[in-house]
Amino acid sequence: MTDEKEAWNAFLKSGSVLDYLEYKAIQQKNADSLPEAKNEVQNQGTDTQTTEYR
C-alpha cells in the first residue's frame, strides 16, 4: 500500500498494530517530503543571545 488513506482504511478494518505502523511510516514519509520540513531551522537552545534577562 502506498496511499496514506488506503493504509489508514486497512488499519481501521483490521485494528492490527502492523497496519497502523505501516500507516505511520507512509505518513512520516509524506511529511518528510514537504518543502517546509526541509527548510526548517532547528533551534537547539544553545544561543545565549535569545535569552533576555530582566
MMTF fields as JSON, N, C-alpha, C and O atoms, coordinates in Angstrom:
{
  "mmtfVersion": "1.0.0",
  "mmtfProducer": "UNKNOWN",
  "numBonds": 215,
  "numAtoms": 216,
  "numGroups": 54,
  "numChains": 1,
  "numModels": 1,
  "chainsPerModel": [1],
  "groupsPerChain": [54],
  "chainIdList": ["A"],
  "bondAtomList": [4, 2, 8, 6, 12, 10, 16, 14, 20, 18, 24, 22, 28, 26, 32, 30, 36, 34, 40, 38, 44, 42, 48, 46, 52, 50, 56, 54, 60, 58, 64, 62, 68, 66, 72, 70, 76, 74, 80, 78, 84, 82, 88, 86, 92, 90, 96, 94, 100, 98, 104, 102, 108, 106, 112, 110, 116, 114, 120, 118, 124, 122, 128, 126, 132, 130, 136, 134, 140, 138, 144, 142, 148, 146, 152, 150, 156, 154, 160, 158, 164, 162, 168, 166, 172, 170, 176, 174, 180, 178, 184, 182, 188, 186, 192, 190, 196, 194, 200, 198, 204, 202, 208, 206, 212, 210],
  "bondOrderList": [1, 1, 1, 1, 1, 1, 1, 1, 1, 1, 1, 1, 1, 1, 1, 1, 1, 1, 1, 1, 1, 1, 1, 1, 1, 1, 1, 1, 1, 1, 1, 1, 1, 1, 1, 1, 1, 1, 1, 1, 1, 1, 1, 1, 1, 1, 1, 1, 1, 1, 1, 1, 1],
  "groupList": [{"groupName": "MET", "atomNameList": ["N", "CA", "C", "O"], "elementList": ["N", "C", "C", "O"], "formalChargeList": [0, 0, 0, 0], "bondAtomList": [1, 0, 2, 1, 3, 2], "bondOrderList": [1, 1, 2], "singleLetterCode": "M", "chemCompType": "L-PEPTIDE LINKING"}, {"groupName": "THR", "atomNameList": ["N", "CA", "C", "O"], "elementList": ["N", "C", "C", "O"], "formalChargeList": [0, 0, 0, 0], "bondAtomList": [1, 0, 2, 1, 3, 2], "bondOrderList": [1, 1, 2], "singleLetterCode": "T", "chemCompType": "L-PEPTIDE LINKING"}, {"groupName": "ASP", "atomNameList": ["N", "CA", "C", "O"], "elementList": ["N", "C", "C", "O"], "formalChargeList": [0, 0, 0, 0], "bondAtomList": [1, 0, 2, 1, 3, 2], "bondOrderList": [1, 1, 2], "singleLetterCode": "D", "chemCompType": "L-PEPTIDE LINKING"}, {"groupName": "GLU", "atomNameList": ["N", "CA", "C", "O"], "elementList": ["N", "C", "C", "O"], "formalChargeList": [0, 0, 0, 0], "bondAtomList": [1, 0, 2, 1, 3, 2], "bondOrderList": [1, 1, 2], "singleLetterCode": "E", "chemCompType": "L-PEPTIDE LINKING"}, {"groupName": "LYS", "atomNameList": ["N", "CA", "C", "O"], "elementList": ["N", "C", "C", "O"], "formalChargeList": [0, 0, 0, 0], "bondAtomList": [1, 0, 2, 1, 3, 2], "bondOrderList": [1, 1, 2], "singleLetterCode": "K", "chemCompType": "L-PEPTIDE LINKING"}, {"groupName": "ALA", "atomNameList": ["N", "CA", "C", "O"], "elementList": ["N", "C", "C", "O"], "formalChargeList": [0, 0, 0, 0], "bondAtomList": [1, 0, 2, 1, 3, 2], "bondOrderList": [1, 1, 2], "singleLetterCode": "A", "chemCompType": "L-PEPTIDE LINKING"}, {"groupName": "TRP", "atomNameList": ["N", "CA", "C", "O"], "elementList": ["N", "C", "C", "O"], "formalChargeList": [0, 0, 0, 0], "bondAtomList": [1, 0, 2, 1, 3, 2], "bondOrderList": [1, 1, 2], "singleLetterCode": "W", "chemCompType": "L-PEPTIDE LINKING"}, {"groupName": "ASN", "atomNameList": ["N", "CA", "C", "O"], "elementList": ["N", "C", "C", "O"], "formalChargeList": [0, 0, 0, 0], "bondAtomList": [1, 0, 2, 1, 3, 2], "bondOrderList": [1, 1, 2], "singleLetterCode": "N", "chemCompType": "L-PEPTIDE LINKING"}, {"groupName": "PHE", "atomNameList": ["N", "CA", "C", "O"], "elementList": ["N", "C", "C", "O"], "formalChargeList": [0, 0, 0, 0], "bondAtomList": [1, 0, 2, 1, 3, 2], "bondOrderList": [1, 1, 2], "singleLetterCode": "F", "chemCompType": "L-PEPTIDE LINKING"}, {"groupName": "LEU", "atomNameList": ["N", "CA", "C", "O"], "elementList": ["N", "C", "C", "O"], "formalChargeList": [0, 0, 0, 0], "bondAtomList": [1, 0, 2, 1, 3, 2], "bondOrderList": [1, 1, 2], "singleLetterCode": "L", "chemCompType": "L-PEPTIDE LINKING"}, {"groupName": "SER", "atomNameList": ["N", "CA", "C", "O"], "elementList": ["N", "C", "C", "O"], "formalChargeList": [0, 0, 0, 0], "bondAtomList": [1, 0, 2, 1, 3, 2], "bondOrderList": [1, 1, 2], "singleLetterCode": "S", "chemCompType": "L-PEPTIDE LINKING"}, {"groupName": "GLY", "atomNameList": ["N", "CA", "C", "O"], "elementList": ["N", "C", "C", "O"], "formalChargeList": [0, 0, 0, 0], "bondAtomList": [1, 0, 2, 1, 3, 2], "bondOrderList": [1, 1, 2], "singleLetterCode": "G", "chemCompType": "PEPTIDE LINKING"}, {"groupName": "VAL", "atomNameList": ["N", "CA", "C", "O"], "elementList": ["N", "C", "C", "O"], "formalChargeList": [0, 0, 0, 0], "bondAtomList": [1, 0, 2, 1, 3, 2], "bondOrderList": [1, 1, 2], "singleLetterCode": "V", "chemCompType": "L-PEPTIDE LINKING"}, {"groupName": "TYR", "atomNameList": ["N", "CA", "C", "O"], "elementList": ["N", "C", "C", "O"], "formalChargeList": [0, 0, 0, 0], "bondAtomList": [1, 0, 2, 1, 3, 2], "bondOrderList": [1, 1, 2], "singleLetterCode": "Y", "chemCompType": "L-PEPTIDE LINKING"}, {"groupName": "ILE", "atomNameList": ["N", "CA", "C", "O"], "elementList": ["N", "C", "C", "O"], "formalChargeList": [0, 0, 0, 0], "bondAtomList": [1, 0, 2, 1, 3, 2], "bondOrderList": [1, 1, 2], "singleLetterCode": "I", "chemCompType": "L-PEPTIDE LINKING"}, {"groupName": "GLN", "atomNameList": ["N", "CA", "C", "O"], "elementList": ["N", "C", "C", "O"], "formalChargeList": [0, 0, 0, 0], "bondAtomList": [1, 0, 2, 1, 3, 2], "bondOrderList": [1, 1, 2], "singleLetterCode": "Q", "chemCompType": "L-PEPTIDE LINKING"}, {"groupName": "PRO", "atomNameList": ["N", "CA", "C", "O"], "elementList": ["N", "C", "C", "O"], "formalChargeList": [0, 0, 0, 0], "bondAtomList": [1, 0, 2, 1, 3, 2], "bondOrderList": [1, 1, 2], "singleLetterCode": "P", "chemCompType": "L-PEPTIDE LINKING"}, {"groupName": "ARG", "atomNameList": ["N", "CA", "C", "O"], "elementList": ["N", "C", "C", "O"], "formalChargeList": [0, 0, 0, 0], "bondAtomList": [1, 0, 2, 1, 3, 2], "bondOrderList": [1, 1, 2], "singleLetterCode": "R", "chemCompType": "L-PEPTIDE LINKING"}],
  "groupTypeList": [0, 1, 2, 3, 4, 3, 5, 6, 7, 5, 8, 9, 4, 10, 11, 10, 12, 9, 2, 13, 9, 3, 13, 4, 5, 14, 15, 15, 4, 7, 5, 2, 10, 9, 16, 3, 5, 4, 7, 3, 12, 15, 7, 15, 11, 1, 2, 1, 15, 1, 1, 3, 13, 17],
  "groupIdList": [1, 2, 3, 4, 5, 6, 7, 8, 9, 10, 11, 12, 13, 14, 15, 16, 17, 18, 19, 20, 21, 22, 23, 24, 25, 26, 27, 28, 29, 30, 31, 32, 33, 34, 35, 36, 37, 38, 39, 40, 41, 42, 43, 44, 45, 46, 47, 48, 49, 50, 51, 52, 53, 54],
  "secStructList": [7, 7, 7, 2, 2, 2, 2, 2, 2, 2, 2, 2, 2, 2, 7, 7, 2, 2, 2, 2, 2, 2, 2, 2, 2, 2, 2, 2, 2, 2, 2, 2, 6, 1, 2, 2, 2, 2, 2, 7, 7, 7, 7, 7, 1, 7, 7, 4, 4, 4, 7, 7, 7, 7],
  "xCoordList": [0.849, 0.0, 0.888, 1.789, 0.637, 1.432, 0.632, 1.212, -0.656, -1.501, -1.817, -2.199, -1.653, -1.896, -3.331, -3.569, -4.282, -5.693, -6.0, -6.736, -5.43, -5.633, -5.05, -5.654, -3.879, -3.241, -4.082, -4.231, -4.637, -5.489, -6.74, -7.133, -7.367, -8.569, -8.267, -9.091, -7.1, -6.7, -6.557, -6.957, -5.984, -5.852, -7.217, -7.463, -8.106, -9.44, -10.167, -10.865, -9.996, -10.682, -10.11, -10.86, -8.778, -8.153, -7.878, -7.954, -7.558, -7.162, -5.771, -5.368, -5.037, -3.718, -2.659, -2.652, -1.776, -0.672, 0.23, 0.717, 0.456, 1.299, 0.709, 1.447, -0.601, -1.248, -1.095, -0.893, -1.194, -1.016, 0.413, 0.633, 1.378, 2.772, 3.066, 3.852, 2.442, 2.598, 2.012, 2.61, 0.847, 0.23, 1.138, 1.348, 1.679, 2.546, 3.81, 4.292, 4.361, 5.559, 5.259, 6.06, 4.115, 3.723, 3.476, 3.874, 2.829, 2.537, 3.841, 3.962, 4.804, 6.085, 6.846, 7.45, 6.812, 7.473, 6.875, 7.601, 5.548, 4.878, 5.224, 5.402, 5.319, 5.648, 7.087, 7.374, 7.993, 9.393, 9.585, 10.565, 8.673, 8.825, 8.278, 8.418, 7.655, 7.138, 8.289, 9.248, 8.209, 9.307, 9.515, 10.641, 8.467, 8.613, 9.501, 10.297, 9.369, 10.146, 11.631, 12.465, 11.977, 13.377, 14.048, 15.254, 13.297, 13.871, 13.756, 14.165, 13.217, 13.017, 14.351, 15.193, 14.534, 15.747, 15.506, 14.527, 16.396, 16.278, 17.018, 18.23, 16.305, 16.917, 17.259, 16.378, 18.535, 18.98, 19.013, 19.261, 18.768, 18.723, 20.09, 20.194, 21.141, 22.489, 22.934, 24.002, 22.15, 22.497, 22.024, 20.823, 22.963, 22.601, 21.984, 21.412, 22.078, 21.507, 19.982, 19.353, 19.388, 17.929, 17.346, 16.129, 18.208, 17.756, 17.837, 18.872, 16.751, 16.73, 16.55, 15.593, 17.489, 17.416, 16.912, 17.362, 15.979, 15.428, 15.655, 15.263],
  "yCoordList": [-1.187, 0.0, 1.241, 1.369, 2.116, 3.325, 4.565, 5.625, 4.458, 5.61, 5.678, 4.681, 6.866, 7.061, 6.715, 6.089, 7.12, 6.865, 5.364, 4.853, 4.66, 3.215, 2.508, 1.578, 2.951, 2.356, 2.596, 1.702, 3.81, 4.111, 3.235, 2.696, 3.094, 2.27, 0.806, 0.121, 0.322, -1.052, -1.208, -2.226, -0.192, -0.233, -0.218, -0.985, 0.653, 0.712, -0.617, -1.044, -1.259, -2.524, -3.649, -4.454, -3.703, -4.83, -4.563, -5.475, -3.312, -2.994, -3.501, -3.503, -3.929, -4.523, -3.456, -2.399, -3.74, -2.841, -2.708, -1.615, -3.781, -3.739, -2.819, -2.096, -2.841, -1.94, -0.485, 0.404, -0.251, 1.11, 1.585, 2.725, 0.722, 1.097, 1.379, 2.27, 0.628, 0.886, 2.253, 3.013, 2.554, 3.856, 4.976, 5.958, 4.843, 5.876, 6.048, 7.17, 4.963, 5.048, 5.831, 6.667, 5.565, 6.297, 7.763, 8.652, 8.013, 9.383, 10.154, 11.305, 9.531, 10.184, 10.446, 11.505, 9.476, 9.64, 10.823, 11.605, 10.952, 12.073, 13.402, 14.413, 13.409, 14.633, 15.055, 16.249, 14.091, 14.406, 15.003, 15.71, 14.732, 15.239, 16.651, 17.232, 17.215, 18.568, 19.575, 19.422, 20.599, 21.563, 22.345, 22.749, 22.567, 23.302, 22.551, 23.162, 21.24, 20.448, 20.487, 20.421, 20.592, 20.605, 21.925, 21.954, 23.015, 24.332, 24.8, 25.916, 23.979, 24.372, 24.451, 23.562, 25.511, 25.688, 25.093, 25.423, 24.224, 23.6, 24.446, 24.632, 24.959, 25.74, 24.796, 24.206, 24.666, 23.756, 24.417, 23.745, 25.715, 26.402, 26.704, 26.996, 26.646, 26.9, 28.329, 28.719, 29.119, 30.501, 31.384, 31.488, 32.02, 32.84, 34.167, 34.848, 34.561, 35.826, 35.801, 36.859, 34.64, 34.566, 34.705, 34.798, 34.719, 34.821, 36.266, 36.915, 36.761, 38.135, 38.091, 37.514, 38.712, 38.781, 40.151, 41.17, 40.176, 41.446, 41.581, 42.585],
  "zCoordList": [0.0, 0.0, 0.0, 0.829, -0.897, -0.962, -0.615, -0.379, -0.579, -0.305, 1.182, 1.795, 1.755, 3.189, 3.569, 4.603, 2.737, 3.031, 2.989, 3.833, 2.001, 1.915, 3.137, 3.672, 3.571, 4.747, 5.996, 6.829, 6.125, 7.281, 7.27, 8.304, 6.095, 5.997, 6.306, 6.911, 5.901, 6.232, 7.737, 8.301, 8.392, 9.853, 10.526, 11.457, 10.057, 10.655, 10.534, 11.454, 9.395, 9.155, 10.022, 10.574, 10.139, 10.834, 12.312, 13.135, 12.649, 14.019, 14.348, 15.511, 13.337, 13.527, 13.804, 13.174, 14.743, 15.044, 13.822, 13.537, 13.109, 11.916, 10.847, 10.179, 10.683, 9.731, 10.171, 9.344, 11.477, 11.987, 11.76, 11.352, 12.022, 11.817, 10.348, 10.027, 9.471, 8.037, 7.681, 6.92, 8.233, 8.004, 8.499, 7.787, 9.711, 10.267, 9.442, 9.291, 8.903, 8.063, 6.791, 6.371, 6.179, 4.973, 5.312, 4.559, 6.431, 6.853, 7.091, 6.674, 7.752, 8.019, 6.719, 6.548, 5.809, 4.514, 3.761, 3.148, 3.808, 3.146, 3.826, 3.147, 5.144, 5.879, 5.606, 5.523, 5.465, 5.194, 3.811, 3.575, 2.899, 1.539, 1.362, 0.286, 2.402, 2.312, 2.295, 3.052, 1.447, 1.378, 2.675, 2.965, 3.455, 4.714, 5.694, 6.407, 5.732, 6.674, 6.335, 7.238, 5.065, 4.657, 4.996, 5.244, 5.013, 5.242, 6.686, 7.008, 7.541, 8.924, 9.659, 9.532, 10.421, 11.208, 12.585, 13.254, 12.996, 14.303, 15.336, 15.227, 16.333, 17.394, 18.537, 19.161, 18.795, 19.841, 21.218, 22.22, 21.275, 22.56, 23.134, 24.325, 22.337, 22.84, 22.61, 23.082, 21.901, 21.61, 22.759, 23.009, 23.459, 24.622, 24.222, 25.073, 22.951, 22.515, 22.53, 22.54, 22.53, 22.55, 23.951, 24.112, 24.962, 26.341, 26.794, 26.646, 27.34, 27.83, 29.35, 29.867, 30.04, 31.493, 31.904, 31.379, 32.842, 33.317, 34.791, 35.386]
}
